[in-house]
């Protein structure tokens, strides 16, 4: 839910595509599925936890 104390957090994940596939197989729904084209220099995916916090998962951001 927007407006909470914490409404967005990001994590750098190695092997992001495989990690996202594992989450999807477990029933996790992504607002923005894994993609290398959302951003110019790194891959990302976005989902929302049960409390409404937006989670952005990235791979390659540390190289930017």
mmCIF file of the N, C-alpha and C atoms, coordinates in Angstrom:
data_MODEL
# 
_entry.id   MODEL 
# 
loop_
_atom_site.group_PDB 
_atom_site.id 
_atom_site.type_symbol 
_atom_site.label_atom_id 
_atom_site.label_alt_id 
_atom_site.label_comp_id 
_atom_site.label_asym_id 
_atom_site.label_entity_id 
_atom_site.label_seq_id 
_atom_site.pdbx_PDB_ins_code 
_atom_site.Cartn_x 
_atom_site.Cartn_y 
_atom_site.Cartn_z 
_atom_site.occupancy 
_atom_site.B_iso_or_equiv 
_atom_site.pdbx_formal_charge 
_atom_site.auth_seq_id 
_atom_site.auth_comp_id 
_atom_site.auth_asym_id 
_atom_site.auth_atom_id 
_atom_site.pdbx_PDB_model_num 
ATOM 1   N N  . UNK A 1 1  ? 0.830  -1.162  0.000   1.00 0.00 ? 1  UNK A N  1 
ATOM 2   C CA . UNK A 1 1  ? 0.000  0.000   0.000   1.00 0.00 ? 1  UNK A CA 1 
ATOM 3   C C  . UNK A 1 1  ? 0.887  1.241   0.000   1.00 0.00 ? 1  UNK A C  1 
ATOM 4   N N  . UNK A 1 2  ? 0.700  2.097   -0.932  1.00 0.00 ? 2  UNK A N  1 
ATOM 5   C CA . UNK A 1 2  ? 1.473  3.336   -0.973  1.00 0.00 ? 2  UNK A CA 1 
ATOM 6   C C  . UNK A 1 2  ? 1.151  4.184   0.247   1.00 0.00 ? 2  UNK A C  1 
ATOM 7   N N  . UNK A 1 3  ? 2.155  4.918   0.685   1.00 0.00 ? 3  UNK A N  1 
ATOM 8   C CA . UNK A 1 3  ? 1.942  5.797   1.813   1.00 0.00 ? 3  UNK A CA 1 
ATOM 9   C C  . UNK A 1 3  ? 2.367  5.222   3.150   1.00 0.00 ? 3  UNK A C  1 
ATOM 10  N N  . UNK A 1 4  ? 2.732  3.959   3.169   1.00 0.00 ? 4  UNK A N  1 
ATOM 11  C CA . UNK A 1 4  ? 3.243  3.372   4.407   1.00 0.00 ? 4  UNK A CA 1 
ATOM 12  C C  . UNK A 1 4  ? 4.661  3.850   4.632   1.00 0.00 ? 4  UNK A C  1 
ATOM 13  N N  . UNK A 1 5  ? 5.205  3.558   5.786   1.00 0.00 ? 5  UNK A N  1 
ATOM 14  C CA . UNK A 1 5  ? 6.569  3.951   6.093   1.00 0.00 ? 5  UNK A CA 1 
ATOM 15  C C  . UNK A 1 5  ? 7.541  3.364   5.084   1.00 0.00 ? 5  UNK A C  1 
ATOM 16  N N  . UNK A 1 6  ? 7.339  2.114   4.721   1.00 0.00 ? 6  UNK A N  1 
ATOM 17  C CA . UNK A 1 6  ? 8.176  1.451   3.726   1.00 0.00 ? 6  UNK A CA 1 
ATOM 18  C C  . UNK A 1 6  ? 7.260  0.931   2.637   1.00 0.00 ? 6  UNK A C  1 
ATOM 19  N N  . UNK A 1 7  ? 7.373  1.481   1.430   1.00 0.00 ? 7  UNK A N  1 
ATOM 20  C CA . UNK A 1 7  ? 6.495  1.009   0.366   1.00 0.00 ? 7  UNK A CA 1 
ATOM 21  C C  . UNK A 1 7  ? 7.248  0.453   -0.836  1.00 0.00 ? 7  UNK A C  1 
ATOM 22  N N  . UNK A 1 8  ? 8.595  0.454   -0.795  1.00 0.00 ? 8  UNK A N  1 
ATOM 23  C CA . UNK A 1 8  ? 9.378  -0.071  -1.913  1.00 0.00 ? 8  UNK A CA 1 
ATOM 24  C C  . UNK A 1 8  ? 10.759 -0.449  -1.406  1.00 0.00 ? 8  UNK A C  1 
ATOM 25  N N  . UNK A 1 9  ? 11.225 -1.617  -1.828  1.00 0.00 ? 9  UNK A N  1 
ATOM 26  C CA . UNK A 1 9  ? 12.570 -2.060  -1.465  1.00 0.00 ? 9  UNK A CA 1 
ATOM 27  C C  . UNK A 1 9  ? 13.139 -2.844  -2.646  1.00 0.00 ? 9  UNK A C  1 
ATOM 28  N N  . UNK A 1 10 ? 14.441 -2.786  -2.820  1.00 0.00 ? 10 UNK A N  1 
ATOM 29  C CA . UNK A 1 10 ? 15.082 -3.481  -3.921  1.00 0.00 ? 10 UNK A CA 1 
ATOM 30  C C  . UNK A 1 10 ? 16.135 -4.461  -3.431  1.00 0.00 ? 10 UNK A C  1 
ATOM 31  N N  . UNK A 1 11 ? 16.294 -5.550  -4.184  1.00 0.00 ? 11 UNK A N  1 
ATOM 32  C CA . UNK A 1 11 ? 17.296 -6.563  -3.882  1.00 0.00 ? 11 UNK A CA 1 
ATOM 33  C C  . UNK A 1 11 ? 18.039 -6.929  -5.156  1.00 0.00 ? 11 UNK A C  1 
ATOM 34  N N  . UNK A 1 12 ? 19.346 -7.014  -5.086  1.00 0.00 ? 12 UNK A N  1 
ATOM 35  C CA . UNK A 1 12 ? 20.171 -7.506  -6.186  1.00 0.00 ? 12 UNK A CA 1 
ATOM 36  C C  . UNK A 1 12 ? 20.241 -9.026  -6.043  1.00 0.00 ? 12 UNK A C  1 
ATOM 37  N N  . UNK A 1 13 ? 19.881 -9.761  -7.099  1.00 0.00 ? 13 UNK A N  1 
ATOM 38  C CA . UNK A 1 13 ? 19.783 -11.220 -7.050  1.00 0.00 ? 13 UNK A CA 1 
ATOM 39  C C  . UNK A 1 13 ? 20.630 -11.827 -8.163  1.00 0.00 ? 13 UNK A C  1 
ATOM 40  N N  . UNK A 1 14 ? 21.503 -12.753 -7.789  1.00 0.00 ? 14 UNK A N  1 
ATOM 41  C CA . UNK A 1 14 ? 22.261 -13.483 -8.807  1.00 0.00 ? 14 UNK A CA 1 
ATOM 42  C C  . UNK A 1 14 ? 21.340 -14.511 -9.460  1.00 0.00 ? 14 UNK A C  1 
ATOM 43  N N  . UNK A 1 15 ? 21.505 -14.735 -10.758 1.00 0.00 ? 15 UNK A N  1 
ATOM 44  C CA . UNK A 1 15 ? 20.668 -15.681 -11.509 1.00 0.00 ? 15 UNK A CA 1 
ATOM 45  C C  . UNK A 1 15 ? 19.187 -15.331 -11.380 1.00 0.00 ? 15 UNK A C  1 
ATOM 46  N N  . UNK A 1 16 ? 18.887 -14.062 -11.633 1.00 0.00 ? 16 UNK A N  1 
ATOM 47  C CA . UNK A 1 16 ? 17.531 -13.540 -11.426 1.00 0.00 ? 16 UNK A CA 1 
ATOM 48  C C  . UNK A 1 16 ? 16.482 -14.277 -12.247 1.00 0.00 ? 16 UNK A C  1 
ATOM 49  N N  . UNK A 1 17 ? 16.773 -14.582 -13.488 1.00 0.00 ? 17 UNK A N  1 
ATOM 50  C CA . UNK A 1 17 ? 15.770 -15.243 -14.325 1.00 0.00 ? 17 UNK A CA 1 
ATOM 51  C C  . UNK A 1 17 ? 15.361 -16.590 -13.724 1.00 0.00 ? 17 UNK A C  1 
ATOM 52  N N  . UNK A 1 18 ? 16.324 -17.392 -13.297 1.00 0.00 ? 18 UNK A N  1 
ATOM 53  C CA . UNK A 1 18 ? 16.027 -18.692 -12.686 1.00 0.00 ? 18 UNK A CA 1 
ATOM 54  C C  . UNK A 1 18 ? 15.278 -18.505 -11.364 1.00 0.00 ? 18 UNK A C  1 
ATOM 55  N N  . UNK A 1 19 ? 15.661 -17.504 -10.582 1.00 0.00 ? 19 UNK A N  1 
ATOM 56  C CA . UNK A 1 19 ? 14.996 -17.222 -9.313  1.00 0.00 ? 19 UNK A CA 1 
ATOM 57  C C  . UNK A 1 19 ? 13.526 -16.860 -9.549  1.00 0.00 ? 19 UNK A C  1 
ATOM 58  N N  . UNK A 1 20 ? 13.267 -16.026 -10.546 1.00 0.00 ? 20 UNK A N  1 
ATOM 59  C CA . UNK A 1 20 ? 11.887 -15.631 -10.861 1.00 0.00 ? 20 UNK A CA 1 
ATOM 60  C C  . UNK A 1 20 ? 11.065 -16.833 -11.316 1.00 0.00 ? 20 UNK A C  1 
ATOM 61  N N  . UNK A 1 21 ? 11.658 -17.699 -12.121 1.00 0.00 ? 21 UNK A N  1 
ATOM 62  C CA . UNK A 1 21 ? 10.945 -18.901 -12.573 1.00 0.00 ? 21 UNK A CA 1 
ATOM 63  C C  . UNK A 1 21 ? 10.582 -19.783 -11.386 1.00 0.00 ? 21 UNK A C  1 
ATOM 64  N N  . UNK A 1 22 ? 11.481 -19.897 -10.421 1.00 0.00 ? 22 UNK A N  1 
ATOM 65  C CA . UNK A 1 22 ? 11.212 -20.692 -9.223  1.00 0.00 ? 22 UNK A CA 1 
ATOM 66  C C  . UNK A 1 22 ? 10.067 -20.076 -8.420  1.00 0.00 ? 22 UNK A C  1 
ATOM 67  N N  . UNK A 1 23 ? 10.068 -18.755 -8.268  1.00 0.00 ? 23 UNK A N  1 
ATOM 68  C CA . UNK A 1 23 ? 8.985  -18.085 -7.551  1.00 0.00 ? 23 UNK A CA 1 
ATOM 69  C C  . UNK A 1 23 ? 7.651  -18.275 -8.263  1.00 0.00 ? 23 UNK A C  1 
ATOM 70  N N  . UNK A 1 24 ? 7.654  -18.108 -9.592  1.00 0.00 ? 24 UNK A N  1 
ATOM 71  C CA . UNK A 1 24 ? 6.417  -18.277 -10.364 1.00 0.00 ? 24 UNK A CA 1 
ATOM 72  C C  . UNK A 1 24 ? 5.878  -19.698 -10.227 1.00 0.00 ? 24 UNK A C  1 
ATOM 73  N N  . UNK A 1 25 ? 6.764  -20.677 -10.233 1.00 0.00 ? 25 UNK A N  1 
ATOM 74  C CA . UNK A 1 25 ? 6.353  -22.078 -10.079 1.00 0.00 ? 25 UNK A CA 1 
ATOM 75  C C  . UNK A 1 25 ? 5.735  -22.326 -8.705  1.00 0.00 ? 25 UNK A C  1 
ATOM 76  N N  . UNK A 1 26 ? 6.091  -21.481 -7.742  1.00 0.00 ? 26 UNK A N  1 
ATOM 77  C CA . UNK A 1 26 ? 5.537  -21.585 -6.387  1.00 0.00 ? 26 UNK A CA 1 
ATOM 78  C C  . UNK A 1 26 ? 4.248  -20.777 -6.227  1.00 0.00 ? 26 UNK A C  1 
ATOM 79  N N  . UNK A 1 27 ? 3.808  -20.114 -7.303  1.00 0.00 ? 27 UNK A N  1 
ATOM 80  C CA . UNK A 1 27 ? 2.556  -19.368 -7.262  1.00 0.00 ? 27 UNK A CA 1 
ATOM 81  C C  . UNK A 1 27 ? 2.689  -17.874 -7.067  1.00 0.00 ? 27 UNK A C  1 
ATOM 82  N N  . UNK A 1 28 ? 3.916  -17.357 -7.055  1.00 0.00 ? 28 UNK A N  1 
ATOM 83  C CA . UNK A 1 28 ? 4.123  -15.915 -6.895  1.00 0.00 ? 28 UNK A CA 1 
ATOM 84  C C  . UNK A 1 28 ? 3.736  -15.203 -8.185  1.00 0.00 ? 28 UNK A C  1 
ATOM 85  N N  . UNK A 1 29 ? 2.970  -14.135 -8.054  1.00 0.00 ? 29 UNK A N  1 
ATOM 86  C CA . UNK A 1 29 ? 2.544  -13.321 -9.206  1.00 0.00 ? 29 UNK A CA 1 
ATOM 87  C C  . UNK A 1 29 ? 3.397  -12.055 -9.261  1.00 0.00 ? 29 UNK A C  1 
ATOM 88  N N  . UNK A 1 30 ? 3.895  -11.730 -10.446 1.00 0.00 ? 30 UNK A N  1 
ATOM 89  C CA . UNK A 1 30 ? 4.723  -10.544 -10.650 1.00 0.00 ? 30 UNK A CA 1 
ATOM 90  C C  . UNK A 1 30 ? 3.901  -9.439  -11.299 1.00 0.00 ? 30 UNK A C  1 
ATOM 91  N N  . UNK A 1 31 ? 4.062  -8.190  -10.830 1.00 0.00 ? 31 UNK A N  1 
ATOM 92  C CA . UNK A 1 31 ? 3.450  -7.048  -11.502 1.00 0.00 ? 31 UNK A CA 1 
ATOM 93  C C  . UNK A 1 31 ? 4.211  -6.765  -12.797 1.00 0.00 ? 31 UNK A C  1 
ATOM 94  N N  . UNK A 1 32 ? 5.532  -6.892  -12.725 1.00 0.00 ? 32 UNK A N  1 
ATOM 95  C CA . UNK A 1 32 ? 6.392  -6.759  -13.902 1.00 0.00 ? 32 UNK A CA 1 
ATOM 96  C C  . UNK A 1 32 ? 7.293  -7.983  -13.917 1.00 0.00 ? 32 UNK A C  1 
ATOM 97  N N  . UNK A 1 33 ? 7.017  -8.947  -14.806 1.00 0.00 ? 33 UNK A N  1 
ATOM 98  C CA . UNK A 1 33 ? 7.822  -10.159 -14.836 1.00 0.00 ? 33 UNK A CA 1 
ATOM 99  C C  . UNK A 1 33 ? 9.271  -9.881  -15.233 1.00 0.00 ? 33 UNK A C  1 
ATOM 100 N N  . UNK A 1 34 ? 10.116 -10.872 -15.059 1.00 0.00 ? 34 UNK A N  1 
ATOM 101 C CA . UNK A 1 34 ? 11.532 -10.757 -15.414 1.00 0.00 ? 34 UNK A CA 1 
ATOM 102 C C  . UNK A 1 34 ? 11.681 -10.199 -16.821 1.00 0.00 ? 34 UNK A C  1 
ATOM 103 N N  . UNK A 1 35 ? 12.581 -9.232  -16.951 1.00 0.00 ? 35 UNK A N  1 
ATOM 104 C CA . UNK A 1 35 ? 12.843 -8.636  -18.260 1.00 0.00 ? 35 UNK A CA 1 
ATOM 105 C C  . UNK A 1 35 ? 14.225 -7.995  -18.269 1.00 0.00 ? 35 UNK A C  1 
ATOM 106 N N  . UNK A 1 36 ? 14.860 -8.084  -19.419 1.00 0.00 ? 36 UNK A N  1 
ATOM 107 C CA . UNK A 1 36 ? 16.121 -7.375  -19.624 1.00 0.00 ? 36 UNK A CA 1 
ATOM 108 C C  . UNK A 1 36 ? 15.878 -6.040  -20.317 1.00 0.00 ? 36 UNK A C  1 
ATOM 109 N N  . UNK A 1 37 ? 14.616 -5.749  -20.656 1.00 0.00 ? 37 UNK A N  1 
ATOM 110 C CA . UNK A 1 37 ? 14.335 -4.535  -21.415 1.00 0.00 ? 37 UNK A CA 1 
ATOM 111 C C  . UNK A 1 37 ? 13.627 -3.440  -20.613 1.00 0.00 ? 37 UNK A C  1 
ATOM 112 N N  . UNK A 1 38 ? 13.240 -3.692  -19.366 1.00 0.00 ? 38 UNK A N  1 
ATOM 113 C CA . UNK A 1 38 ? 12.618 -2.630  -18.549 1.00 0.00 ? 38 UNK A CA 1 
ATOM 114 C C  . UNK A 1 38 ? 13.615 -1.492  -18.320 1.00 0.00 ? 38 UNK A C  1 
ATOM 115 N N  . UNK A 1 39 ? 14.896 -1.856  -18.185 1.00 0.00 ? 39 UNK A N  1 
ATOM 116 C CA . UNK A 1 39 ? 15.960 -0.894  -17.933 1.00 0.00 ? 39 UNK A CA 1 
ATOM 117 C C  . UNK A 1 39 ? 17.063 -1.125  -18.963 1.00 0.00 ? 39 UNK A C  1 
ATOM 118 N N  . UNK A 1 40 ? 17.807 -0.109  -19.261 1.00 0.00 ? 40 UNK A N  1 
ATOM 119 C CA . UNK A 1 40 ? 18.843 -0.191  -20.297 1.00 0.00 ? 40 UNK A CA 1 
ATOM 120 C C  . UNK A 1 40 ? 19.999 -1.110  -19.917 1.00 0.00 ? 40 UNK A C  1 
ATOM 121 N N  . UNK A 1 41 ? 20.454 -1.057  -18.650 1.00 0.00 ? 41 UNK A N  1 
ATOM 122 C CA . UNK A 1 41 ? 21.695 -1.718  -18.279 1.00 0.00 ? 41 UNK A CA 1 
ATOM 123 C C  . UNK A 1 41 ? 21.570 -2.910  -17.336 1.00 0.00 ? 41 UNK A C  1 
ATOM 124 N N  . UNK A 1 42 ? 20.362 -3.277  -16.928 1.00 0.00 ? 42 UNK A N  1 
ATOM 125 C CA . UNK A 1 42 ? 20.226 -4.391  -15.996 1.00 0.00 ? 42 UNK A CA 1 
ATOM 126 C C  . UNK A 1 42 ? 18.852 -5.039  -16.118 1.00 0.00 ? 42 UNK A C  1 
ATOM 127 N N  . UNK A 1 43 ? 18.755 -6.288  -15.665 1.00 0.00 ? 43 UNK A N  1 
ATOM 128 C CA . UNK A 1 43 ? 17.496 -7.031  -15.673 1.00 0.00 ? 43 UNK A CA 1 
ATOM 129 C C  . UNK A 1 43 ? 16.734 -6.740  -14.387 1.00 0.00 ? 43 UNK A C  1 
ATOM 130 N N  . UNK A 1 44 ? 15.405 -6.880  -14.440 1.00 0.00 ? 44 UNK A N  1 
ATOM 131 C CA . UNK A 1 44 ? 14.608 -6.636  -13.238 1.00 0.00 ? 44 UNK A CA 1 
ATOM 132 C C  . UNK A 1 44 ? 13.272 -7.364  -13.296 1.00 0.00 ? 44 UNK A C  1 
ATOM 133 N N  . UNK A 1 45 ? 12.635 -7.431  -12.131 1.00 0.00 ? 45 UNK A N  1 
ATOM 134 C CA . UNK A 1 45 ? 11.280 -7.959  -11.982 1.00 0.00 ? 45 UNK A CA 1 
ATOM 135 C C  . UNK A 1 45 ? 10.688 -7.262  -10.765 1.00 0.00 ? 45 UNK A C  1 
ATOM 136 N N  . UNK A 1 46 ? 9.359  -7.126  -10.738 1.00 0.00 ? 46 UNK A N  1 
ATOM 137 C CA . UNK A 1 46 ? 8.704  -6.475  -9.597  1.00 0.00 ? 46 UNK A CA 1 
ATOM 138 C C  . UNK A 1 46 ? 7.504  -7.286  -9.139  1.00 0.00 ? 46 UNK A C  1 
ATOM 139 N N  . UNK A 1 47 ? 7.359  -7.377  -7.818  1.00 0.00 ? 47 UNK A N  1 
ATOM 140 C CA . UNK A 1 47 ? 6.221  -8.040  -7.208  1.00 0.00 ? 47 UNK A CA 1 
ATOM 141 C C  . UNK A 1 47 ? 5.841  -7.283  -5.943  1.00 0.00 ? 47 UNK A C  1 
ATOM 142 N N  . UNK A 1 48 ? 4.705  -7.643  -5.367  1.00 0.00 ? 48 UNK A N  1 
ATOM 143 C CA . UNK A 1 48 ? 4.234  -6.996  -4.140  1.00 0.00 ? 48 UNK A CA 1 
ATOM 144 C C  . UNK A 1 48 ? 4.051  -8.056  -3.072  1.00 0.00 ? 48 UNK A C  1 
ATOM 145 N N  . UNK A 1 49 ? 4.586  -7.797  -1.876  1.00 0.00 ? 49 UNK A N  1 
ATOM 146 C CA . UNK A 1 49 ? 4.433  -8.763  -0.793  1.00 0.00 ? 49 UNK A CA 1 
ATOM 147 C C  . UNK A 1 49 ? 3.027  -8.678  -0.202  1.00 0.00 ? 49 UNK A C  1 
ATOM 148 N N  . UNK A 1 50 ? 2.659  -9.612  0.676   1.00 0.00 ? 50 UNK A N  1 
ATOM 149 C CA . UNK A 1 50 ? 1.294  -9.622  1.230   1.00 0.00 ? 50 UNK A CA 1 
ATOM 150 C C  . UNK A 1 50 ? 0.915  -8.368  2.007   1.00 0.00 ? 50 UNK A C  1 
ATOM 151 N N  . UNK A 1 51 ? 1.869  -7.562  2.444   1.00 0.00 ? 51 UNK A N  1 
ATOM 152 C CA . UNK A 1 51 ? 1.592  -6.347  3.205   1.00 0.00 ? 51 UNK A CA 1 
ATOM 153 C C  . UNK A 1 51 ? 1.575  -5.108  2.321   1.00 0.00 ? 51 UNK A C  1 
ATOM 154 N N  . UNK A 1 52 ? 1.730  -5.297  0.998   1.00 0.00 ? 52 UNK A N  1 
ATOM 155 C CA . UNK A 1 52 ? 1.636  -4.184  0.070   1.00 0.00 ? 52 UNK A CA 1 
ATOM 156 C C  . UNK A 1 52 ? 2.947  -3.515  -0.272  1.00 0.00 ? 52 UNK A C  1 
ATOM 157 N N  . UNK A 1 53 ? 4.068  -4.073  0.192   1.00 0.00 ? 53 UNK A N  1 
ATOM 158 C CA . UNK A 1 53 ? 5.367  -3.486  -0.124  1.00 0.00 ? 53 UNK A CA 1 
ATOM 159 C C  . UNK A 1 53 ? 5.821  -3.950  -1.498  1.00 0.00 ? 53 UNK A C  1 
ATOM 160 N N  . UNK A 1 54 ? 6.189  -3.026  -2.344  1.00 0.00 ? 54 UNK A N  1 
ATOM 161 C CA . UNK A 1 54 ? 6.688  -3.332  -3.679  1.00 0.00 ? 54 UNK A CA 1 
ATOM 162 C C  . UNK A 1 54 ? 8.139  -3.799  -3.578  1.00 0.00 ? 54 UNK A C  1 
ATOM 163 N N  . UNK A 1 55 ? 8.428  -4.956  -4.171  1.00 0.00 ? 55 UNK A N  1 
ATOM 164 C CA . UNK A 1 55 ? 9.779  -5.507  -4.174  1.00 0.00 ? 55 UNK A CA 1 
ATOM 165 C C  . UNK A 1 55 ? 10.322 -5.479  -5.594  1.00 0.00 ? 55 UNK A C  1 
ATOM 166 N N  . UNK A 1 56 ? 11.449 -4.836  -5.773  1.00 0.00 ? 56 UNK A N  1 
ATOM 167 C CA . UNK A 1 56 ? 12.106 -4.816  -7.079  1.00 0.00 ? 56 UNK A CA 1 
ATOM 168 C C  . UNK A 1 56 ? 13.335 -5.697  -6.986  1.00 0.00 ? 56 UNK A C  1 
ATOM 169 N N  . UNK A 1 57 ? 13.394 -6.696  -7.848  1.00 0.00 ? 57 UNK A N  1 
ATOM 170 C CA . UNK A 1 57 ? 14.528 -7.599  -7.908  1.00 0.00 ? 57 UNK A CA 1 
ATOM 171 C C  . UNK A 1 57 ? 15.350 -7.211  -9.129  1.00 0.00 ? 57 UNK A C  1 
ATOM 172 N N  . UNK A 1 58 ? 16.659 -7.071  -8.968  1.00 0.00 ? 58 UNK A N  1 
ATOM 173 C CA . UNK A 1 58 ? 17.519 -6.668  -10.079 1.00 0.00 ? 58 UNK A CA 1 
ATOM 174 C C  . UNK A 1 58 ? 18.698 -7.617  -10.205 1.00 0.00 ? 58 UNK A C  1 
ATOM 175 N N  . UNK A 1 59 ? 19.282 -7.650  -11.402 1.00 0.00 ? 59 UNK A N  1 
ATOM 176 C CA . UNK A 1 59 ? 20.537 -8.344  -11.632 1.00 0.00 ? 59 UNK A CA 1 
ATOM 177 C C  . UNK A 1 59 ? 21.355 -7.487  -12.583 1.00 0.00 ? 59 UNK A C  1 
ATOM 178 N N  . UNK A 1 60 ? 22.549 -7.147  -12.154 1.00 0.00 ? 60 UNK A N  1 
ATOM 179 C CA . UNK A 1 60 ? 23.427 -6.317  -12.984 1.00 0.00 ? 60 UNK A CA 1 
ATOM 180 C C  . UNK A 1 60 ? 23.459 -4.867  -12.562 1.00 0.00 ? 60 UNK A C  1 
ATOM 181 N N  . UNK A 1 61 ? 22.645 -4.484  -11.618 1.00 0.00 ? 61 UNK A N  1 
ATOM 182 C CA . UNK A 1 61 ? 22.620 -3.091  -11.152 1.00 0.00 ? 61 UNK A CA 1 
ATOM 183 C C  . UNK A 1 61 ? 23.957 -2.726  -10.505 1.00 0.00 ? 61 UNK A C  1 
ATOM 184 N N  . UNK A 1 62 ? 24.595 -3.683  -9.863  1.00 0.00 ? 62 UNK A N  1 
ATOM 185 C CA . UNK A 1 62 ? 25.867 -3.419  -9.200  1.00 0.00 ? 62 UNK A CA 1 
ATOM 186 C C  . UNK A 1 62 ? 26.975 -3.072  -10.203 1.00 0.00 ? 62 UNK A C  1 
ATOM 187 N N  . UNK A 1 63 ? 26.781 -3.405  -11.489 1.00 0.00 ? 63 UNK A N  1 
ATOM 188 C CA . UNK A 1 63 ? 27.770 -3.087  -12.518 1.00 0.00 ? 63 UNK A CA 1 
ATOM 189 C C  . UNK A 1 63 ? 27.558 -1.708  -13.131 1.00 0.00 ? 63 UNK A C  1 
ATOM 190 N N  . UNK A 1 64 ? 26.414 -1.101  -12.865 1.00 0.00 ? 64 UNK A N  1 
ATOM 191 C CA . UNK A 1 64 ? 26.068 0.184   -13.475 1.00 0.00 ? 64 UNK A CA 1 
ATOM 192 C C  . UNK A 1 64 ? 26.799 1.299   -12.772 1.00 0.00 ? 64 UNK A C  1 
# 
